[in-house]
Amino acid sequence: ISSGGGNIILGGGTDITAGYATGTSDTTFTYGIWLAGSNNLNSSGGAITLRGKSSNTSAATSNWGVVVTNGTINAGAGKIAIDGIGLGSGSANAQGLTFNNVTIHSASAAADAITLVGNASTTSNPYTSLGINYYGGGTIEATGGGGISVTGSAATAALYSSGVDISGNVLANSGNISISGINTTPTAIG
């Protein structure tokens, strides 16, 4: 998706700038937003906003708010805000934000050039609870002097819970970087 300078917003409800795209009950996936297979978002200066929420199931499903795999999110001089909520209980794998081999790029000079918020803290003892799962390499980069904020929240889980897991690079050219993992009762890593 290329907007040529316009904003890119993926959300849901009556106001997509504030509401969440919400997944439906399924036997395997209940993603709010799923971008897979070399999907790229390029706004050329417009803001990019993604807001997704999984459905709330107890089955052995992947309940992930926002999922991006093998792609690039590039706002140019615009800002990026990604907000995901993973719900569930029982055998569910709840994750707020999940990125596999993804580059997230902003050249904005704003303090909030890149904001990632993943919440899996309102779950009820699912199999796993991860606020933000950033793996497979990739880079989160603010190259224009702006800042990066990464906040993930998790709760009690049967197997594994973590506020923020990052296996990749987080880089800012003079801007602040804030990474906050919040876990009420960590099973493995907070």
Disulfide bonds with the S-S distance in Angstrom:
none
